[in-house]
């Protein structure tokens, strides 16, 4: 008899938990970003292979660099 009561109590607690979660608003940190947005193409640094936005890349000819240090290191 005790085991049946315990099982019913656990089932009702779970159902109550699910019911409460259904009506509570989700926080923005739990929501996953949806695909379909405009994605920015990234360029790869010639020296260290880091992916960077093209507007922050330092370009020399057809080579792109993430920093002056990588640009100088590739000359050596």
C-alpha positions as a printed Julia matrix, in Angstrom:
76×3 Matrix{Float64}:
  0.0    0.0     0.0
  2.84   2.38    0.86
  4.5    1.77   -2.5
  1.28   2.58   -4.36
  0.86   5.86   -2.43
  4.46   6.77   -3.13
  4.03   6.05   -6.84
  0.84   8.15   -7.0
  2.53  10.99   -5.13
  5.5   10.96   -7.5
  3.23  10.85  -10.57
  1.1   13.74   -9.33
  4.21  15.78   -8.47
  5.56  15.21  -11.97
  2.26  16.21  -13.58
  2.09  19.34  -11.43
  5.66  20.2   -12.42
  4.81  19.82  -16.13
  1.68  21.92  -15.73
  3.53  24.74  -13.98
  6.34  24.74  -16.55
  3.83  25.02  -19.39
  2.51  28.35  -18.08
  5.78  29.91  -16.97
  7.52  32.13  -19.55
 10.84  30.9   -20.84
 13.89  32.98  -20.1
 15.76  34.28  -23.13
 18.91  32.33  -22.2
 17.09  29.03  -22.77
 15.83  29.91  -26.23
 18.0   28.72  -29.06
 18.7   31.09  -31.92
 16.73  30.19  -34.99
 18.41  29.59  -38.31
 17.45  31.5   -41.39
 18.97  34.79  -40.36
 21.53  36.5   -42.53
 24.91  35.04  -41.67
 28.11  36.94  -42.27
 30.73  35.04  -44.27
 34.02  34.77  -42.41
 37.55  34.82  -43.77
 40.43  32.72  -42.47
 43.67  34.29  -41.29
 46.49  33.11  -43.53
 48.9   32.8   -40.61
 46.95  31.31  -37.7
 43.74  30.07  -39.43
 41.42  32.05  -37.14
 38.02  32.86  -38.64
 37.29  36.6   -38.6
 34.72  38.95  -40.12
 35.97  40.45  -43.41
 35.49  44.02  -42.18
 38.05  43.51  -39.38
 40.54  41.56  -41.49
 43.83  43.1   -42.61
 44.22  42.21  -46.26
 47.4   42.23  -48.29
 46.74  41.08  -51.82
 44.77  37.87  -51.65
 45.85  37.13  -48.04
 43.78  38.04  -44.98
 45.16  38.41  -41.46
 43.5   38.75  -38.06
 46.16  41.1   -36.66
 49.32  42.99  -37.48
 51.3   40.34  -35.59
 50.06  37.61  -37.95
 50.76  39.8   -40.99
 54.32  40.47  -39.84
 54.87  36.79  -38.94
 53.83  35.69  -42.42
 56.44  37.98  -44.04
 59.29  36.29  -42.17
